[in-house]
Amino acid sequence: QVQLVESGGGLVQEGGSLRLSCAASGIAFKINTMAWYRQAPGKQRELVARIFSHGTTEYGDSVKGRFTISRENAKNTVYLQMNSLKPEDTAVYYCNSKSPLRAEYWGQGTQVIVSS
């Protein structure tokens, strides 16, 4: 059974920081591409950051220079360090896993609220 369990969301003031974690089970974590997406009310889900199995990373334009994605294969966990948070970062953040055979899984989401 595949599980992606996010944690670390919450309420933070503008300019603050949060670190999201996503603990995975039931997947071949080391070979999967892991990603964070977010969805704000009334908006489409968008890619925040992605990390490939070999460590290469990609970021959405709106978070470049502020967010950092990383992975710890020994713990089957992917992280999202979010700094210099802005009110427009307010959204539900979802963990995503995609295998080389394109099997895709989602976590249940964690809410991030940035107050101005």
Buried (B, 14 or more C-beta within 10 A) or exposed (E): EEEBBBBBBEEBEEEBEBBBBBBBEEBBBEEBBBBBBBBBEEEEBEBBBBBBBEEEBBBBEEBEEBBBBBBEBEEBBBBBBBBEBBEEBBBBBBBBBBBEEEEEBBBEBBEBBBEE
